[in-house]
Amino acid sequence: MAFPAVDTDLEGLLDLNDLTRRLEETKSCEKRARVDLIRELSNLSWNYAVDTDRHGLRILNIEQNTWIGQMVREGSETLYLSVFQNTIPEMKKS
């Protein structure tokens, strides 16, 4: 689910303006890849366990496949979300 780095094509580079344009295209492509990944992750069915319920806030430990994180909710509203992809084999759950 991770997105690959996009290389900037420097073949036939004309000048600094051309380089600037190519770098902007690369940044735009990488941004689209990140947005697509976030959209894909948000549509997954996440497993979760309630960590804490306090002061109207609920802290959830969440996981989906190799993704792990925490979410803070107030009612049905997500106030905070942090996820990372666990890529170290010995730390993955069986």
C-alpha positions as CSV (number, residue, x, y, z in Angstrom):
1,M,0.0,0.0,0.0
2,A,3.0,2.3,0.2
3,F,3.7,4.5,-2.7
4,P,7.0,4.4,-4.5
5,A,9.3,7.4,-4.8
6,V,8.9,9.2,-8.1
7,D,12.1,10.0,-10.0
8,T,12.4,13.3,-11.8
9,D,13.3,12.8,-15.4
10,L,16.4,15.0,-16.1
11,E,17.0,13.7,-19.6
12,G,17.2,16.6,-22.1
13,L,16.9,19.2,-19.4
14,L,16.9,22.6,-21.1
15,D,17.3,25.2,-18.3
16,L,16.4,26.1,-14.7
17,N,12.8,26.8,-15.7
18,D,12.5,23.4,-17.3
19,L,14.0,21.8,-14.1
20,T,11.5,23.8,-11.9
21,R,8.6,22.6,-14.1
22,R,9.8,18.9,-13.9
23,L,10.3,19.1,-10.1
24,E,6.8,20.6,-9.7
25,E,5.3,17.7,-11.8
26,T,7.2,15.2,-9.6
27,K,5.9,16.8,-6.4
28,S,2.3,16.9,-7.9
29,C,2.6,13.2,-8.8
30,E,3.8,12.3,-5.3
31,K,1.0,14.3,-3.7
32,R,-1.6,12.5,-5.8
33,A,-0.1,9.2,-4.7
34,R,-0.3,10.2,-1.0
35,V,-3.9,11.4,-1.4
36,D,-4.9,8.1,-3.1
37,L,-3.2,6.1,-0.3
38,I,-5.1,8.1,2.4
39,R,-8.3,7.6,0.5
40,E,-7.7,3.9,0.3
41,L,-6.8,3.6,4.0
42,S,-9.9,5.6,5.1
43,N,-12.1,3.1,3.3
44,L,-10.7,0.0,5.1
45,S,-12.5,-1.7,7.9
46,W,-10.1,-1.1,10.9
47,N,-9.8,-3.4,13.9
48,Y,-9.8,-1.4,17.1
49,A,-9.6,-1.7,20.9
50,V,-10.7,1.1,23.3
51,D,-7.6,2.2,25.2
52,T,-9.2,4.9,27.4
53,D,-12.6,6.6,27.9
54,R,-12.1,9.9,29.7
55,H,-13.7,13.4,29.8
56,G,-15.9,12.5,26.8
57,L,-12.9,11.4,24.7
58,R,-12.3,7.9,23.6
59,I,-8.8,6.8,22.6
60,L,-8.7,3.8,20.3
61,N,-5.8,1.6,19.3
62,I,-6.3,0.7,15.7
63,E,-4.8,-1.7,13.2
64,Q,-5.4,-3.0,9.7
65,N,-3.0,-5.5,8.1
66,T,0.4,-3.8,8.5
67,W,-1.0,-0.5,9.6
68,I,-1.1,0.5,13.3
69,G,-2.1,3.7,15.1
70,Q,-4.2,5.6,17.5
71,M,-7.4,7.6,17.1
72,V,-9.0,10.1,19.5
73,R,-12.8,10.5,19.1
74,E,-15.4,12.7,20.7
75,G,-18.7,11.1,19.9
76,S,-18.6,10.4,16.2
77,E,-16.0,13.0,15.4
78,T,-12.4,12.1,14.9
79,L,-10.2,14.7,16.6
80,Y,-6.8,13.0,16.1
81,L,-5.5,10.2,13.9
82,S,-2.0,8.8,13.6
83,V,-1.1,5.7,11.7
84,F,2.1,4.2,10.5
85,Q,3.0,1.1,8.4
86,N,4.9,-1.6,10.3
87,T,7.5,-2.8,7.9
88,I,9.7,-4.7,10.3
89,P,8.9,-8.4,9.9
90,E,9.6,-9.4,13.5
91,M,7.2,-6.8,14.8
92,K,4.3,-7.8,12.6
93,K,1.5,-9.6,14.3
94,S,0.9,-13.3,13.3
